[in-house]
Amino acid sequence: MLTTEKKTRWPSDTLLQGLLGVPALLAAALLALIVGFLIWEAWPAMSGRDGSNLLAFLRSDGWHPLQGQFGMLPMVWASMAAAFGAMLLAVPMGLGSALFSQYLAPAWFSGPFNSMISLLAGIPSVVFGLWGLTVLVPVIGSWQPPGASLLAAILILAMMTLPTVALTSRAALAALPPTLYQGAAMLGMSRHRILIGVLVPAARRGILGGVLLAIARALGETMAVLMVAGNVVQTPRSLFEPIRVLTANIALEMAYAVDHHRASLFVSGLLLMLMVALLAWLAHRLSRSMHHG
């Protein structure tokens, strides 16, 4: 005997869908407006009226606004070197902190430790920059002048992004069912193998999302990097060379930039948006491949 079930749609469901749909549409519209604004402001520099286009900004190595030269490639490399260098430190430290807090720390220590990580996440970036400028830069300078360098930027960004990795990784690990740990323990696996071989792969999507957020923050950080990096436009060839990242370049020159110079700074913002979008796409593809694998 065939039966047909009729779905009942309650009025409250329709109301909830509308209430949640409005902020979702507003968020999407806000993103579209930001991207549209960047393109509009950057268009005079990308339209090719004076022989330039978007690729020209990446083919030139020099940033000399007075001479009409707006090469951003050194700052792109500097931004990527600082962000990914920071991730080499922040990801293992943050993931290790999350594993320790969730599975290894005693109960009396876990709570204060998590509060300390949360407090670290709330420290303003200018405070990190002030500490780096007055403490970290002189220490590096006493070892290898001038002190304000790519290494200082990496260390500051690592400290700033470590809480993001730690908190998101801990949330991903806490969402795993307890039976996963118990089942692995019943099979006789060591704690090390359970943590690294079972729990971390099971929470990889959440961990990867936290790493993506950390990279995005590192790429978008301005004040702290501006204070410790030295602000010299050059392709970094050493950890001890001063650099200038794209965000710092915008902050330093937007106040007095006009015409093509101003439009070129908006191209910098557009490049940052494209870099973050590319990272999001790569993370999505990697997450899908890990899920199907």
Secondary structure, 3 states (H helix, E strand, C coil): CCCCCCCCCCHHHHHHHHHHHHHHHHHHHHHHHHHHHHHHHHHHHHCCCCCCCHHHHHHCCCEEHHHCEECCHHHHHHHHHHHHHHHHHHHHHHHHHHHHHHHHCCHHHHHHHHHHHHHHHCCCHHHHHHHHHHHHHHHHHHHCCCCCCHHHHHHHHHHHHHHHHHHHHHHHHHCCCHHHHHHHHHCCCCHHHHHHHHHHHHCHHHHHHHHHHHHHHHHHCCHHHHHHCECCCCCCCCCCCCECCHHHHHHHHCCCCCHHHHHHHHHHHHHHHHHHHHHHHHHHHHHHHHHHC
